[in-house]
Amino acid sequence: MSKQPSAAAGTPIDVVWLKKDVRLHDHGPLLSIAQSKRQCIILYLYEPDQLSEKTVHGSHVAFVNEGLVDLDLRLSSGNSEPTATNSDIQGDIYEHKFQCITVCRAGAAFTLRSIHKQRPINQILCHMESSHLKSFARDKAVRRWCRHEQIPIREMNQTGVTRCLSDRDDFTIYFNKFLGQPIHATPTKLQLDGLRARLVKIEGDGIELHGRCHSPIKPSDMQEIASEFRCDRVQRQYGGETKAMEYFRSFLSSRGANYSTGISSPNSSWTTGSRLSPYLTWGHISLRYVIVITKQKQEELRATKKKKAPSSPSPWLRSLASFQSRMHWRSHFIQKLESQPSLEKQDQCLAFSHLRRQPDDFNEKYFEAWCQGRTGFPFVDACMRSLIHTGWLNFRMRAMLVSFATYNLWLDWKKIAGHLARLFLDYEPGIHYPQLQMQAGTTGINAMRVYNVTKQGKDQDPSGVFIKNYVPELATVPDEYIHEPHKMPASLQKKCGVVIGDGKGGNEKKSIGIFQTQQSTTILSTKECICYPSPIVDEKITAKSAKDKLSAVRKQDSTKREAEQVYLKHGSRRTNGDRDGAKPKALNSASKRVKVDSAQQSLMKSWSQSQNGGASNEKQEQAKLPAGQTSDCASDVKLLHSTENPVSASSISKSPLITSLFSKQNNANKHAEQNEWNCKACTFLNDKPLGLVCTMCGSVRA
């Protein structure tokens, strides 16, 4: 006999449970209670079990706190539009007193149970979350309790990811349905006024909640987080829906024109990139809102181009097509973790499970050097230190850091996962774990992607502007040696005031390890010179050794069979003429082509058709488009990396670096519009006409 629900007598209330969705626009749960007449609670929880997750960093909590204060101010003032600036609250958010959001430091099931015992819960409204295993466990526990108490829980979709997806071929169908649904209206001022009047006054209405917080909790006060990770990153982006909208508006009005040609370089991507990733991760801006509004911008640009100059190339159309491709790619990868949460802990293709996990494989010194940006490879070190300072780095450079760690240093992707997650302000588990495995070569269905880090530095930062900004030890090194300073003669080292390795100079091939006394990225120095390490490994030898080991596993028949199953579970399928749904070439080295259900169209193609109502092939071709770049001038790089006015279009446009940079990009755009191609594995739009592998996932071009 089932146990009867236990709840206090009284008028039932609705509970909106905020998680990674702290915003007002396109928010189904908040709109629902704004339109209702029932009393309600808007609940946010600092959950001890979630905060104790190894991937949590103080910068994540601080970013979330800024979003909470931003939302609470808008709810309490009835300001339905995010027009206020954050400048007046940035300095004192920890003195802010929550007016509308009930915040507690306690577990989810525990708090909901406590509320229900004091006031019966009519329903719980929240957004579905696809995150790490602790999050999955938490959600399962809450749903189990709701079933026991016979309380409806409505988990609304905000990412286009489908829970309990039985067939990967159905992903695009459901994703299109998600995009086709209207954006939830932002509650009006009148509705917000009514909502505030119906909010349950916790103390005033006699409800006692454990761990009640009247103000945001500082990361430094959270004992659940390891002490060394409770700090913040002073150069990170500022959180909140207001700031998210500022970034989005500036991207669509000015910065986004050179998105496709600027996202590869760590110099230009600071401004040409949308910089929306942290806001998408923590729910300060809606994915559907971004996609729909961007599509409206694309339609406006096409209409303008048709009227004024139909034949002239437009960097805007190419850039926004490339940006839209990445927005779709985002949900494509999150679906992988939703469908297989174990990807956080185990290799996608188990045939690779023994690699990098033998007794002598893990080198602690290599790991520490990589974590601190002290590897002796300047471009690698600059990228790592950039992350340490800002919490953000463009995708290509993130992939390079993982490649260097897993191939050249032979580190297990699981060993580096926590460090990178804490560094990424936009840490998204659904992207993090599949991408780590893809870059490490353990998926079984993607081509090995081993970056030549020295070449990447020369290509993306030829003058060493980025390197000198984040590795000041090398600030005086001439450009010809900036990417390989260990080749400098001893006399030149002395002249530059820097000691490389043991200071002997020349073409040193012996690894000298790392310094034992450094802390974080602190510059080491002798009485006369600043010290910088020699390369800790031989780049070419270690890359070849790693590739040989992975190739040996890929050639085994058992690996080929397992790779087929991975592809059928996670690979994107698309119709391609007489290929009839054949696998992409990335699988050819692992197994013979097998036929799969070809009825499912590609993510981008189906979405384009649904949005255009089956538009003509000509219009669909216009919707396709792509992504590369360099720079100089250290003073302008400081502007790009500044957080004081990170989205000011006027300050950016006046920069000599940006002016020169963009003029070159615009010339290149004229010859590139018809050269892009879609990856058959992940649907990413690539702009290198002769590229053999996908920039995003590493799959061999089909």
QUIBELHU-V971805 format. One record per helix or strand. SS is the DSSP state (h for helix, s for strand). FROM is the first residue (numbers start at 1). LEN is the number of residues. If there is no record, write none. Layout:
ss=SS from=FROM len=LEN
ss=SS from=FROM len=LEN
This chain:
ss=s from=13 len=6
ss=h from=28 len=8
ss=s from=40 len=6
ss=h from=48 len=4
ss=h from=58 len=20
ss=h from=93 len=3
ss=s from=101 len=4
ss=h from=108 len=11
ss=s from=121 len=7
ss=h from=133 len=17
ss=s from=152 len=5
ss=h from=168 len=13
ss=h from=189 len=10
ss=s from=199 len=1
ss=s from=212 len=2
ss=h from=219 len=3
ss=h from=227 len=3
ss=h from=241 len=13
ss=h from=255 len=8
ss=h from=269 len=4
ss=h from=277 len=5
ss=h from=287 len=22
ss=h from=315 len=25
ss=h from=341 len=4
ss=h from=350 len=3
ss=h from=364 len=9
ss=h from=378 len=13
ss=h from=395 len=14
ss=h from=413 len=11
ss=h from=429 len=12
ss=h from=453 len=8
ss=h from=465 len=6
ss=h from=472 len=3
ss=h from=479 len=3
ss=h from=485 len=3
ss=s from=489 len=1
ss=h from=490 len=7
ss=s from=498 len=3
ss=s from=505 len=1
ss=s from=524 len=2
ss=s from=530 len=3
ss=h from=539 len=16
ss=h from=557 len=14
ss=h from=577 len=3
ss=h from=585 len=3
ss=h from=603 len=10
ss=h from=617 len=7
ss=h from=634 len=8
ss=h from=649 len=5
ss=h from=656 len=14
ss=s from=677 len=2
ss=s from=685 len=2
ss=s from=693 len=1
ss=s from=700 len=1
